């Protein structure tokens, strides 16, 4: 996903929120991305869903 920086940033935000490093994350985001782990794939799916919802509403997604 190196070509879409916004989607990658959103996926990282989801990953970090759902799998806090000190508690639930099996590995960090970069390593999960490298190996295509299920935690990473689910974070990407969640980020894509957020983009689609915003697109349907006619709004632009703003990352904070």
PDBQT receptor file of N, H, CA, C and O in Angstrom, charges set to zero:
ATOM      1  N   UNK A   1       0.831  -1.183   0.000  1.00  0.00    +0.000 N 
ATOM      2  CA  UNK A   1       0.000   0.000   0.000  1.00  0.00    +0.000 C 
ATOM      3  C   UNK A   1       0.876   1.247   0.000  1.00  0.00    +0.000 C 
ATOM      4  O   UNK A   1       0.412   2.327   0.367  1.00  0.00    +0.000 OA
ATOM      5  N   UNK A   2       2.067   1.120  -0.385  1.00  0.00    +0.000 N 
ATOM      6  H   UNK A   2       2.445   0.244  -0.683  1.00  0.00    +0.000 HD
ATOM      7  CA  UNK A   2       3.012   2.228  -0.356  1.00  0.00    +0.000 C 
ATOM      8  C   UNK A   2       2.589   3.373  -1.277  1.00  0.00    +0.000 C 
ATOM      9  O   UNK A   2       3.030   4.506  -1.087  1.00  0.00    +0.000 OA
ATOM     10  N   UNK A   3       1.749   3.100  -2.262  1.00  0.00    +0.000 N 
ATOM     11  H   UNK A   3       1.390   2.179  -2.416  1.00  0.00    +0.000 HD
ATOM     12  CA  UNK A   3       1.364   4.111  -3.231  1.00  0.00    +0.000 C 
ATOM     13  C   UNK A   3       0.260   5.034  -2.719  1.00  0.00    +0.000 C 
ATOM     14  O   UNK A   3       0.075   6.117  -3.274  1.00  0.00    +0.000 OA
ATOM     15  N   UNK A   4      -0.473   4.644  -1.684  1.00  0.00    +0.000 N 
ATOM     16  H   UNK A   4      -0.322   3.765  -1.233  1.00  0.00    +0.000 HD
ATOM     17  CA  UNK A   4      -1.557   5.466  -1.165  1.00  0.00    +0.000 C 
ATOM     18  C   UNK A   4      -1.246   5.858   0.284  1.00  0.00    +0.000 C 
ATOM     19  O   UNK A   4      -1.576   5.131   1.221  1.00  0.00    +0.000 OA
ATOM     20  N   UNK A   5      -0.622   6.991   0.443  1.00  0.00    +0.000 N 
ATOM     21  H   UNK A   5      -0.354   7.581  -0.318  1.00  0.00    +0.000 HD
ATOM     22  CA  UNK A   5      -0.174   7.424   1.772  1.00  0.00    +0.000 C 
ATOM     23  C   UNK A   5      -1.332   7.690   2.725  1.00  0.00    +0.000 C 
ATOM     24  O   UNK A   5      -1.234   7.406   3.918  1.00  0.00    +0.000 OA
ATOM     25  N   UNK A   6      -2.437   8.240   2.198  1.00  0.00    +0.000 N 
ATOM     26  H   UNK A   6      -2.517   8.471   1.228  1.00  0.00    +0.000 HD
ATOM     27  CA  UNK A   6      -3.585   8.546   3.064  1.00  0.00    +0.000 C 
ATOM     28  C   UNK A   6      -4.214   7.273   3.606  1.00  0.00    +0.000 C 
ATOM     29  O   UNK A   6      -4.534   7.189   4.792  1.00  0.00    +0.000 OA
ATOM     30  N   UNK A   7      -4.392   6.281   2.738  1.00  0.00    +0.000 N 
ATOM     31  H   UNK A   7      -4.132   6.350   1.775  1.00  0.00    +0.000 HD
ATOM     32  CA  UNK A   7      -4.980   5.024   3.177  1.00  0.00    +0.000 C 
ATOM     33  C   UNK A   7      -4.054   4.320   4.167  1.00  0.00    +0.000 C 
ATOM     34  O   UNK A   7      -4.516   3.753   5.158  1.00  0.00    +0.000 OA
ATOM     35  N   UNK A   8      -2.764   4.356   3.903  1.00  0.00    +0.000 N 
ATOM     36  H   UNK A   8      -2.388   4.817   3.098  1.00  0.00    +0.000 HD
ATOM     37  CA  UNK A   8      -1.800   3.724   4.819  1.00  0.00    +0.000 C 
ATOM     38  C   UNK A   8      -1.816   4.421   6.182  1.00  0.00    +0.000 C 
ATOM     39  O   UNK A   8      -1.763   3.760   7.219  1.00  0.00    +0.000 OA
ATOM     40  N   UNK A   9      -1.889   5.737   6.180  1.00  0.00    +0.000 N 
ATOM     41  H   UNK A   9      -1.933   6.274   5.338  1.00  0.00    +0.000 HD
ATOM     42  CA  UNK A   9      -1.941   6.475   7.444  1.00  0.00    +0.000 C 
ATOM     43  C   UNK A   9      -3.222   6.148   8.209  1.00  0.00    +0.000 C 
ATOM     44  O   UNK A   9      -3.200   5.997   9.431  1.00  0.00    +0.000 OA
ATOM     45  N   UNK A  10      -4.324   6.041   7.494  1.00  0.00    +0.000 N 
ATOM     46  H   UNK A  10      -4.342   6.163   6.502  1.00  0.00    +0.000 HD
ATOM     47  CA  UNK A  10      -5.585   5.687   8.138  1.00  0.00    +0.000 C 
ATOM     48  C   UNK A  10      -5.523   4.260   8.687  1.00  0.00    +0.000 C 
ATOM     49  O   UNK A  10      -5.998   4.000   9.792  1.00  0.00    +0.000 OA
ATOM     50  N   UNK A  11      -4.946   3.349   7.926  1.00  0.00    +0.000 N 
ATOM     51  H   UNK A  11      -4.561   3.561   7.028  1.00  0.00    +0.000 HD
ATOM     52  CA  UNK A  11      -4.821   1.960   8.380  1.00  0.00    +0.000 C 
ATOM     53  C   UNK A  11      -3.932   1.879   9.620  1.00  0.00    +0.000 C 
ATOM     54  O   UNK A  11      -4.219   1.116  10.543  1.00  0.00    +0.000 OA
ATOM     55  N   UNK A  12      -2.862   2.658   9.641  1.00  0.00    +0.000 N 
ATOM     56  H   UNK A  12      -2.629   3.278   8.891  1.00  0.00    +0.000 HD
ATOM     57  CA  UNK A  12      -1.980   2.682  10.821  1.00  0.00    +0.000 C 
ATOM     58  C   UNK A  12      -2.736   3.216  12.037  1.00  0.00    +0.000 C 
ATOM     59  O   UNK A  12      -2.581   2.691  13.140  1.00  0.00    +0.000 OA
ATOM     60  N   UNK A  13      -3.545   4.247  11.848  1.00  0.00    +0.000 N 
ATOM     61  H   UNK A  13      -3.671   4.673  10.952  1.00  0.00    +0.000 HD
ATOM     62  CA  UNK A  13      -4.318   4.802  12.961  1.00  0.00    +0.000 C 
ATOM     63  C   UNK A  13      -5.304   3.769  13.508  1.00  0.00    +0.000 C 
ATOM     64  O   UNK A  13      -5.467   3.640  14.721  1.00  0.00    +0.000 OA
ATOM     65  N   UNK A  14      -5.953   3.040  12.613  1.00  0.00    +0.000 N 
ATOM     66  H   UNK A  14      -5.820   3.144  11.627  1.00  0.00    +0.000 HD
ATOM     67  CA  UNK A  14      -6.876   1.983  13.045  1.00  0.00    +0.000 C 
ATOM     68  C   UNK A  14      -6.100   0.900  13.781  1.00  0.00    +0.000 C 
ATOM     69  O   UNK A  14      -6.501   0.477  14.865  1.00  0.00    +0.000 OA
ATOM     70  N   UNK A  15      -5.007   0.456  13.209  1.00  0.00    +0.000 N 
ATOM     71  H   UNK A  15      -4.681   0.800  12.328  1.00  0.00    +0.000 HD
ATOM     72  CA  UNK A  15      -4.186  -0.609  13.811  1.00  0.00    +0.000 C 
ATOM     73  C   UNK A  15      -3.740  -0.208  15.212  1.00  0.00    +0.000 C 
ATOM     74  O   UNK A  15      -3.869  -0.985  16.158  1.00  0.00    +0.000 OA
ATOM     75  N   UNK A  16      -3.217   1.001  15.338  1.00  0.00    +0.000 N 
ATOM     76  H   UNK A  16      -3.112   1.632  14.570  1.00  0.00    +0.000 HD
ATOM     77  CA  UNK A  16      -2.713   1.453  16.641  1.00  0.00    +0.000 C 
ATOM     78  C   UNK A  16      -3.834   1.608  17.663  1.00  0.00    +0.000 C 
ATOM     79  O   UNK A  16      -3.622   1.384  18.855  1.00  0.00    +0.000 OA
ATOM     80  N   UNK A  17      -5.041   1.995  17.200  1.00  0.00    +0.000 N 
ATOM     81  H   UNK A  17      -5.214   2.177  16.232  1.00  0.00    +0.000 HD
ATOM     82  CA  UNK A  17      -6.169   2.154  18.112  1.00  0.00    +0.000 C 
ATOM     83  C   UNK A  17      -6.716   0.806  18.575  1.00  0.00    +0.000 C 
ATOM     84  O   UNK A  17      -7.098   0.650  19.735  1.00  0.00    +0.000 OA
ATOM     85  N   UNK A  18      -6.752  -0.151  17.675  1.00  0.00    +0.000 N 
ATOM     86  H   UNK A  18      -6.443  -0.024  16.732  1.00  0.00    +0.000 HD
ATOM     87  CA  UNK A  18      -7.343  -1.453  17.986  1.00  0.00    +0.000 C 
ATOM     88  C   UNK A  18      -6.340  -2.388  18.658  1.00  0.00    +0.000 C 
ATOM     89  O   UNK A  18      -6.699  -3.166  19.542  1.00  0.00    +0.000 OA
ATOM     90  N   UNK A  19      -5.094  -2.305  18.237  1.00  0.00    +0.000 N 
ATOM     91  H   UNK A  19      -4.802  -1.673  17.519  1.00  0.00    +0.000 HD
ATOM     92  CA  UNK A  19      -4.059  -3.195  18.766  1.00  0.00    +0.000 C 
ATOM     93  C   UNK A  19      -2.943  -2.375  19.417  1.00  0.00    +0.000 C 
ATOM     94  O   UNK A  19      -1.853  -2.259  18.856  1.00  0.00    +0.000 OA
ATOM     95  N   UNK A  20      -3.206  -1.810  20.593  1.00  0.00    +0.000 N 
ATOM     96  H   UNK A  20      -4.091  -1.904  21.049  1.00  0.00    +0.000 HD
ATOM     97  CA  UNK A  20      -2.167  -1.009  21.254  1.00  0.00    +0.000 C 
ATOM     98  C   UNK A  20      -0.896  -1.837  21.450  1.00  0.00    +0.000 C 
ATOM     99  O   UNK A  20      -0.967  -2.993  21.866  1.00  0.00    +0.000 OA
ATOM    100  N   UNK A  21       0.243  -1.261  21.158  1.00  0.00    +0.000 N 
ATOM    101  H   UNK A  21       0.301  -0.321  20.820  1.00  0.00    +0.000 HD
ATOM    102  CA  UNK A  21       1.509  -1.994  21.214  1.00  0.00    +0.000 C 
ATOM    103  C   UNK A  21       1.763  -2.696  22.548  1.00  0.00    +0.000 C 
ATOM    104  O   UNK A  21       2.289  -3.809  22.571  1.00  0.00    +0.000 OA
ATOM    105  N   UNK A  22       1.403  -2.069  23.631  1.00  0.00    +0.000 N 
ATOM    106  H   UNK A  22       0.976  -1.165  23.612  1.00  0.00    +0.000 HD
ATOM    107  CA  UNK A  22       1.720  -2.653  24.926  1.00  0.00    +0.000 C 
ATOM    108  C   UNK A  22       0.739  -3.750  25.344  1.00  0.00    +0.000 C 
ATOM    109  O   UNK A  22       0.975  -4.447  26.331  1.00  0.00    +0.000 OA
ATOM    110  N   UNK A  23      -0.372  -3.908  24.593  1.00  0.00    +0.000 N 
ATOM    111  H   UNK A  23      -0.563  -3.341  23.791  1.00  0.00    +0.000 HD
ATOM    112  CA  UNK A  23      -1.378  -4.860  25.034  1.00  0.00    +0.000 C 
ATOM    113  C   UNK A  23      -1.672  -5.971  24.023  1.00  0.00    +0.000 C 
ATOM    114  O   UNK A  23      -1.444  -7.146  24.308  1.00  0.00    +0.000 OA
ATOM    115  N   UNK A  24      -2.173  -5.602  22.855  1.00  0.00    +0.000 N 
ATOM    116  H   UNK A  24      -2.358  -4.647  22.623  1.00  0.00    +0.000 HD
ATOM    117  CA  UNK A  24      -2.750  -6.593  21.962  1.00  0.00    +0.000 C 
ATOM    118  C   UNK A  24      -1.982  -6.856  20.675  1.00  0.00    +0.000 C 
ATOM    119  O   UNK A  24      -2.152  -7.909  20.061  1.00  0.00    +0.000 OA
ATOM    120  N   UNK A  25      -1.156  -5.933  20.267  1.00  0.00    +0.000 N 
ATOM    121  H   UNK A  25      -1.019  -5.078  20.766  1.00  0.00    +0.000 HD
ATOM    122  CA  UNK A  25      -0.490  -6.077  18.976  1.00  0.00    +0.000 C 
ATOM    123  C   UNK A  25       0.520  -7.215  19.003  1.00  0.00    +0.000 C 
ATOM    124  O   UNK A  25       1.409  -7.246  19.854  1.00  0.00    +0.000 OA
ATOM    125  N   UNK A  26       0.379  -8.149  18.065  1.00  0.00    +0.000 N 
ATOM    126  H   UNK A  26      -0.343  -8.123  17.373  1.00  0.00    +0.000 HD
ATOM    127  CA  UNK A  26       1.372  -9.221  17.991  1.00  0.00    +0.000 C 
ATOM    128  C   UNK A  26       2.729  -8.682  17.524  1.00  0.00    +0.000 C 
ATOM    129  O   UNK A  26       3.782  -9.153  17.955  1.00  0.00    +0.000 OA
ATOM    130  N   UNK A  27       2.681  -7.693  16.642  1.00  0.00    +0.000 N 
ATOM    131  H   UNK A  27       1.826  -7.311  16.292  1.00  0.00    +0.000 HD
ATOM    132  CA  UNK A  27       3.877  -7.016  16.134  1.00  0.00    +0.000 C 
ATOM    133  C   UNK A  27       3.493  -5.585  15.814  1.00  0.00    +0.000 C 
ATOM    134  O   UNK A  27       2.313  -5.236  15.842  1.00  0.00    +0.000 OA
ATOM    135  N   UNK A  28       4.470  -4.758  15.513  1.00  0.00    +0.000 N 
ATOM    136  H   UNK A  28       5.429  -5.041  15.490  1.00  0.00    +0.000 HD
ATOM    137  CA  UNK A  28       4.188  -3.391  15.123  1.00  0.00    +0.000 C 
ATOM    138  C   UNK A  28       3.547  -3.316  13.741  1.00  0.00    +0.000 C 
ATOM    139  O   UNK A  28       3.552  -4.294  12.993  1.00  0.00    +0.000 OA
ATOM    140  N   UNK A  29       3.001  -2.164  13.412  1.00  0.00    +0.000 N 
ATOM    141  H   UNK A  29       2.997  -1.370  14.020  1.00  0.00    +0.000 HD
ATOM    142  CA  UNK A  29       2.297  -1.981  12.145  1.00  0.00    +0.000 C 
ATOM    143  C   UNK A  29       3.181  -2.289  10.942  1.00  0.00    +0.000 C 
ATOM    144  O   UNK A  29       2.748  -2.982  10.022  1.00  0.00    +0.000 OA
ATOM    145  N   UNK A  30       4.398  -1.792  10.935  1.00  0.00    +0.000 N 
ATOM    146  H   UNK A  30       4.750  -1.228  11.682  1.00  0.00    +0.000 HD
ATOM    147  CA  UNK A  30       5.284  -1.998   9.781  1.00  0.00    +0.000 C 
ATOM    148  C   UNK A  30       5.558  -3.478   9.532  1.00  0.00    +0.000 C 
ATOM    149  O   UNK A  30       5.567  -3.935   8.389  1.00  0.00    +0.000 OA
ATOM    150  N   UNK A  31       5.778  -4.208  10.598  1.00  0.00    +0.000 N 
ATOM    151  H   UNK A  31       5.771  -3.837  11.527  1.00  0.00    +0.000 HD
ATOM    152  CA  UNK A  31       6.039  -5.637  10.446  1.00  0.00    +0.000 C 
ATOM    153  C   UNK A  31       4.765  -6.377  10.023  1.00  0.00    +0.000 C 
ATOM    154  O   UNK A  31       4.825  -7.291   9.201  1.00  0.00    +0.000 OA
ATOM    155  N   UNK A  32       3.629  -5.990  10.575  1.00  0.00    +0.000 N 
ATOM    156  H   UNK A  32       3.581  -5.247  11.243  1.00  0.00    +0.000 HD
ATOM    157  CA  UNK A  32       2.360  -6.604  10.186  1.00  0.00    +0.000 C 
ATOM    158  C   UNK A  32       2.080  -6.346   8.706  1.00  0.00    +0.000 C 
ATOM    159  O   UNK A  32       1.564  -7.213   8.002  1.00  0.00    +0.000 OA
ATOM    160  N   UNK A  33       2.426  -5.141   8.245  1.00  0.00    +0.000 N 
ATOM    161  H   UNK A  33       2.846  -4.436   8.818  1.00  0.00    +0.000 HD
ATOM    162  CA  UNK A  33       2.257  -4.802   6.830  1.00  0.00    +0.000 C 
ATOM    163  C   UNK A  33       3.195  -5.655   5.969  1.00  0.00    +0.000 C 
ATOM    164  O   UNK A  33       2.787  -6.211   4.949  1.00  0.00    +0.000 OA
ATOM    165  N   UNK A  34       4.423  -5.744   6.388  1.00  0.00    +0.000 N 
ATOM    166  H   UNK A  34       4.754  -5.293   7.216  1.00  0.00    +0.000 HD
ATOM    167  CA  UNK A  34       5.427  -6.495   5.624  1.00  0.00    +0.000 C 
ATOM    168  C   UNK A  34       5.003  -7.940   5.399  1.00  0.00    +0.000 C 
ATOM    169  O   UNK A  34       5.183  -8.479   4.307  1.00  0.00    +0.000 OA
ATOM    170  N   UNK A  35       4.442  -8.564   6.422  1.00  0.00    +0.000 N 
ATOM    171  H   UNK A  35       4.296  -8.126   7.309  1.00  0.00    +0.000 HD
ATOM    172  CA  UNK A  35       4.062  -9.968   6.335  1.00  0.00    +0.000 C 
ATOM    173  C   UNK A  35       2.589 -10.180   5.983  1.00  0.00    +0.000 C 
ATOM    174  O   UNK A  35       2.134 -11.321   5.899  1.00  0.00    +0.000 OA
ATOM    175  N   UNK A  36       1.837  -9.086   5.775  1.00  0.00    +0.000 N 
ATOM    176  H   UNK A  36       2.207  -8.160   5.843  1.00  0.00    +0.000 HD
ATOM    177  CA  UNK A  36       0.434  -9.202   5.392  1.00  0.00    +0.000 C 
ATOM    178  C   UNK A  36      -0.416  -9.909   6.435  1.00  0.00    +0.000 C 
ATOM    179  O   UNK A  36      -1.311 -10.685   6.100  1.00  0.00    +0.000 OA
ATOM    180  N   UNK A  37      -0.126  -9.634   7.701  1.00  0.00    +0.000 N 
ATOM    181  H   UNK A  37       0.601  -9.004   7.973  1.00  0.00    +0.000 HD
ATOM    182  CA  UNK A  37      -0.838 -10.307   8.790  1.00  0.00    +0.000 C 
ATOM    183  C   UNK A  37      -2.305  -9.906   8.813  1.00  0.00    +0.000 C 
ATOM    184  O   UNK A  37      -2.675  -8.838   8.323  1.00  0.00    +0.000 OA
ATOM    185  N   UNK A  38      -3.136 -10.766   9.384  1.00  0.00    +0.000 N 
ATOM    186  H   UNK A  38      -2.836 -11.633   9.782  1.00  0.00    +0.000 HD
ATOM    187  CA  UNK A  38      -4.574 -10.531   9.438  1.00  0.00    +0.000 C 
ATOM    188  C   UNK A  38      -4.903  -9.219  10.154  1.00  0.00    +0.000 C 
ATOM    189  O   UNK A  38      -5.842  -8.526   9.763  1.00  0.00    +0.000 OA
ATOM    190  N   UNK A  39      -4.154  -8.871  11.183  1.00  0.00    +0.000 N 
ATOM    191  H   UNK A  39      -3.391  -9.433  11.501  1.00  0.00    +0.000 HD
ATOM    192  CA  UNK A  39      -4.396  -7.620  11.910  1.00  0.00    +0.000 C 
ATOM    193  C   UNK A  39      -4.209  -6.431  10.963  1.00  0.00    +0.000 C 
ATOM    194  O   UNK A  39      -4.987  -5.478  10.992  1.00  0.00    +0.000 OA
ATOM    195  N   UNK A  40      -3.189  -6.496  10.140  1.00  0.00    +0.000 N 
ATOM    196  H   UNK A  40      -2.557  -7.270  10.117  1.00  0.00    +0.000 HD
ATOM    197  CA  UNK A  40      -2.924  -5.440   9.162  1.00  0.00    +0.000 C 
ATOM    198  C   UNK A  40      -4.043  -5.387   8.123  1.00  0.00    +0.000 C 
ATOM    199  O   UNK A  40      -4.553  -4.309   7.818  1.00  0.00    +0.000 OA
ATOM    200  N   UNK A  41      -4.426  -6.531   7.584  1.00  0.00    +0.000 N 
ATOM    201  H   UNK A  41      -4.012  -7.407   7.832  1.00  0.00    +0.000 HD
ATOM    202  CA  UNK A  41      -5.456  -6.570   6.547  1.00  0.00    +0.000 C 
ATOM    203  C   UNK A  41      -6.783  -6.044   7.072  1.00  0.00    +0.000 C 
ATOM    204  O   UNK A  41      -7.498  -5.341   6.358  1.00  0.00    +0.000 OA
ATOM    205  N   UNK A  42      -7.112  -6.375   8.300  1.00  0.00    +0.000 N 
ATOM    206  H   UNK A  42      -6.530  -6.946   8.879  1.00  0.00    +0.000 HD
ATOM    207  CA  UNK A  42      -8.357  -5.866   8.891  1.00  0.00    +0.000 C 
ATOM    208  C   UNK A  42      -8.294  -4.355   9.098  1.00  0.00    +0.000 C 
ATOM    209  O   UNK A  42      -9.299  -3.663   8.933  1.00  0.00    +0.000 OA
ATOM    210  N   UNK A  43      -7.130  -3.848   9.456  1.00  0.00    +0.000 N 
ATOM    211  H   UNK A  43      -6.314  -4.410   9.590  1.00  0.00    +0.000 HD
ATOM    212  CA  UNK A  43      -6.972  -2.396   9.622  1.00  0.00    +0.000 C 
ATOM    213  C   UNK A  43      -7.146  -1.680   8.289  1.00  0.00    +0.000 C 
ATOM    214  O   UNK A  43      -7.770  -0.621   8.227  1.00  0.00    +0.000 OA
ATOM    215  N   UNK A  44      -6.601  -2.248   7.234  1.00  0.00    +0.000 N 
ATOM    216  H   UNK A  44      -6.094  -3.109   7.284  1.00  0.00    +0.000 HD
ATOM    217  CA  UNK A  44      -6.753  -1.663   5.900  1.00  0.00    +0.000 C 
ATOM    218  C   UNK A  44      -8.222  -1.690   5.485  1.00  0.00    +0.000 C 
ATOM    219  O   UNK A  44      -8.742  -0.706   4.957  1.00  0.00    +0.000 OA
ATOM    220  N   UNK A  45      -8.882  -2.807   5.722  1.00  0.00    +0.000 N 
ATOM    221  H   UNK A  45      -8.461  -3.606   6.151  1.00  0.00    +0.000 HD
ATOM    222  CA  UNK A  45     -10.310  -2.899   5.382  1.00  0.00    +0.000 C 
ATOM    223  C   UNK A  45     -11.127  -1.855   6.127  1.00  0.00    +0.000 C 
ATOM    224  O   UNK A  45     -12.026  -1.243   5.549  1.00  0.00    +0.000 OA
ATOM    225  N   UNK A  46     -10.825  -1.644   7.404  1.00  0.00    +0.000 N 
ATOM    226  H   UNK A  46     -10.095  -2.140   7.874  1.00  0.00    +0.000 HD
ATOM    227  CA  UNK A  46     -11.536  -0.642   8.196  1.00  0.00    +0.000 C 
ATOM    228  C   UNK A  46     -11.268   0.761   7.663  1.00  0.00    +0.000 C 
ATOM    229  O   UNK A  46     -12.182   1.581   7.579  1.00  0.00    +0.000 OA
ATOM    230  N   UNK A  47     -10.029   1.034   7.308  1.00  0.00    +0.000 N 
ATOM    231  H   UNK A  47      -9.286   0.368   7.377  1.00  0.00    +0.000 HD
ATOM    232  CA  UNK A  47      -9.681   2.348   6.759  1.00  0.00    +0.000 C 
ATOM    233  C   UNK A  47     -10.400   2.582   5.434  1.00  0.00    +0.000 C 
ATOM    234  O   UNK A  47     -10.927   3.669   5.196  1.00  0.00    +0.000 OA
ATOM    235  N   UNK A  48     -10.424   1.566   4.571  1.00  0.00    +0.000 N 
ATOM    236  H   UNK A  48      -9.996   0.684   4.764  1.00  0.00    +0.000 HD
ATOM    237  CA  UNK A  48     -11.143   1.689   3.292  1.00  0.00    +0.000 C 
ATOM    238  C   UNK A  48     -12.620   1.954   3.527  1.00  0.00    +0.000 C 
ATOM    239  O   UNK A  48     -13.224   2.774   2.835  1.00  0.00    +0.000 OA
ATOM    240  N   UNK A  49     -13.204   1.266   4.498  1.00  0.00    +0.000 N 
ATOM    241  H   UNK A  49     -12.713   0.600   5.060  1.00  0.00    +0.000 HD
ATOM    242  CA  UNK A  49     -14.617   1.462   4.809  1.00  0.00    +0.000 C 
ATOM    243  C   UNK A  49     -14.879   2.910   5.227  1.00  0.00    +0.000 C 
ATOM    244  O   UNK A  49     -15.898   3.491   4.854  1.00  0.00    +0.000 OA
ATOM    245  N   UNK A  50     -13.961   3.487   5.997  1.00  0.00    +0.000 N 
ATOM    246  H   UNK A  50     -13.133   3.014   6.300  1.00  0.00    +0.000 HD
ATOM    247  CA  UNK A  50     -14.113   4.889   6.404  1.00  0.00    +0.000 C 
ATOM    248  C   UNK A  50     -14.074   5.818   5.197  1.00  0.00    +0.000 C 
ATOM    249  O   UNK A  50     -14.864   6.758   5.107  1.00  0.00    +0.000 OA
ATOM    250  N   UNK A  51     -13.163   5.559   4.277  1.00  0.00    +0.000 N 
ATOM    251  H   UNK A  51     -12.521   4.796   4.350  1.00  0.00    +0.000 HD
ATOM    252  CA  UNK A  51     -13.080   6.381   3.077  1.00  0.00    +0.000 C 
ATOM    253  C   UNK A  51     -14.368   6.259   2.256  1.00  0.00    +0.000 C 
ATOM    254  O   UNK A  51     -14.862   7.255   1.728  1.00  0.00    +0.000 OA
ATOM    255  N   UNK A  52     -14.908   5.052   2.147  1.00  0.00    +0.000 N 
ATOM    256  H   UNK A  52     -14.507   4.242   2.576  1.00  0.00    +0.000 HD
ATOM    257  CA  UNK A  52     -16.126   4.839   1.369  1.00  0.00    +0.000 C 
ATOM    258  C   UNK A  52     -17.317   5.536   2.003  1.00  0.00    +0.000 C 
ATOM    259  O   UNK A  52     -18.143   6.113   1.295  1.00  0.00    +0.000 OA
ATOM    260  N   UNK A  53     -17.420   5.493   3.311  1.00  0.00    +0.000 N 
ATOM    261  H   UNK A  53     -16.749   5.025   3.887  1.00  0.00    +0.000 HD
ATOM    262  CA  UNK A  53     -18.519   6.172   4.000  1.00  0.00    +0.000 C 
ATOM    263  C   UNK A  53     -18.443   7.660   3.742  1.00  0.00    +0.000 C 
ATOM    264  O   UNK A  53     -19.448   8.295   3.424  1.00  0.00    +0.000 OA
ATOM    265  N   UNK A  54     -17.266   8.211   3.876  1.00  0.00    +0.000 N 
ATOM    266  H   UNK A  54     -16.449   7.695   4.133  1.00  0.00    +0.000 HD
ATOM    267  CA  UNK A  54     -17.103   9.645   3.637  1.00  0.00    +0.000 C 
ATOM    268  C   UNK A  54     -17.401   9.991   2.182  1.00  0.00    +0.000 C 
ATOM    269  O   UNK A  54     -18.006  11.027   1.908  1.00  0.00    +0.000 OA
ATOM    270  N   UNK A  55     -16.989   9.149   1.258  1.00  0.00    +0.000 N 
ATOM    271  H   UNK A  55     -16.497   8.308   1.481  1.00  0.00    +0.000 HD
ATOM    272  CA  UNK A  55     -17.239   9.403  -0.157  1.00  0.00    +0.000 C 
ATOM    273  C   UNK A  55     -18.736   9.368  -0.445  1.00  0.00    +0.000 C 
ATOM    274  O   UNK A  55     -19.234  10.172  -1.232  1.00  0.00    +0.000 OA
ATOM    275  N   UNK A  56     -19.453   8.445   0.184  1.00  0.00    +0.000 N 
ATOM    276  H   UNK A  56     -19.048   7.792   0.824  1.00  0.00    +0.000 HD
ATOM    277  CA  UNK A  56     -20.896   8.352  -0.009  1.00  0.00    +0.000 C 
ATOM    278  C   UNK A  56     -21.613   9.582   0.534  1.00  0.00    +0.000 C 
ATOM    279  O   UNK A  56     -22.645   9.991   0.002  1.00  0.00    +0.000 OA
ATOM    280  N   UNK A  57     -21.075  10.156   1.570  1.00  0.00    +0.000 N 
ATOM    281  H   UNK A  57     -20.236   9.824   2.001  1.00  0.00    +0.000 HD
ATOM    282  CA  UNK A  57     -21.678  11.342   2.178  1.00  0.00    +0.000 C 
ATOM    283  C   UNK A  57     -21.271  12.619   1.450  1.00  0.00    +0.000 C 
ATOM    284  O   UNK A  57     -21.759  13.702   1.774  1.00  0.00    +0.000 OA
ATOM    285  N   UNK A  58     -20.386  12.498   0.476  1.00  0.00    +0.000 N 
ATOM    286  H   UNK A  58     -19.990  11.619   0.213  1.00  0.00    +0.000 HD
ATOM    287  CA  UNK A  58     -19.927  13.664  -0.262  1.00  0.00    +0.000 C 
ATOM    288  C   UNK A  58     -18.949  14.525   0.504  1.00  0.00    +0.000 C 
ATOM    289  O   UNK A  58     -18.754  15.695   0.172  1.00  0.00    +0.000 OA
ATOM    290  N   UNK A  59     -18.335  13.959   1.522  1.00  0.00    +0.000 N 
ATOM    291  H   UNK A  59     -18.494  13.010   1.792  1.00  0.00    +0.000 HD
ATOM    292  CA  UNK A  59     -17.369  14.701   2.320  1.00  0.00    +0.000 C 
ATOM    293  C   UNK A  59     -15.987  14.169   2.089  1.00  0.00    +0.000 C 
ATOM    294  O   UNK A  59     -15.818  13.035   1.641  1.00  0.00    +0.000 OA
ATOM    295  N   UNK A  60     -15.004  14.967   2.387  1.00  0.00    +0.000 N 
ATOM    296  H   UNK A  60     -15.141  15.889   2.751  1.00  0.00    +0.000 HD
ATOM    297  CA  UNK A  60     -13.625  14.558   2.277  1.00  0.00    +0.000 C 
ATOM    298  C   UNK A  60     -13.143  14.094   3.639  1.00  0.00    +0.000 C 
ATOM    299  O   UNK A  60     -13.373  14.769   4.642  1.00  0.00    +0.000 OA
ATOM    300  N   UNK A  61     -12.479  12.951   3.684  1.00  0.00    +0.000 N 
ATOM    301  H   UNK A  61     -12.293  12.402   2.869  1.00  0.00    +0.000 HD
ATOM    302  CA  UNK A  61     -11.950  12.437   4.936  1.00  0.00    +0.000 C 
ATOM    303  C   UNK A  61     -10.791  13.293   5.402  1.00  0.00    +0.000 C 
ATOM    304  O   UNK A  61      -9.859  13.560   4.644  1.00  0.00    +0.000 OA
ATOM    305  N   UNK A  62     -10.849  13.713   6.629  1.00  0.00    +0.000 N 
ATOM    306  H   UNK A  62     -11.606  13.497   7.245  1.00  0.00    +0.000 HD
ATOM    307  CA  UNK A  62      -9.771  14.491   7.220  1.00  0.00    +0.000 C 
ATOM    308  C   UNK A  62      -9.112  13.657   8.301  1.00  0.00    +0.000 C 
ATOM    309  O   UNK A  62      -9.763  13.219   9.249  1.00  0.00    +0.000 OA
ATOM    310  N   UNK A  63      -7.832  13.443   8.152  1.00  0.00    +0.000 N 
ATOM    311  H   UNK A  63      -7.302  13.798   7.382  1.00  0.00    +0.000 HD
ATOM    312  CA  UNK A  63      -7.096  12.704   9.168  1.00  0.00    +0.000 C 
ATOM    313  C   UNK A  63      -6.586  13.683  10.207  1.00  0.00    +0.000 C 
ATOM    314  O   UNK A  63      -6.013  14.723   9.882  1.00  0.00    +0.000 OA
ATOM    315  N   UNK A  64      -6.805  13.331  11.450  1.00  0.00    +0.000 N 
ATOM    316  H   UNK A  64      -7.270  12.487  11.714  1.00  0.00    +0.000 HD
ATOM    317  CA  UNK A  64      -6.381  14.213  12.536  1.00  0.00    +0.000 C 
ATOM    318  C   UNK A  64      -5.063  13.739  13.071  1.00  0.00    +0.000 C 
ATOM    319  O   UNK A  64      -4.519  14.341  13.997  1.00  0.00    +0.000 OA
TER     320      UNK A  64
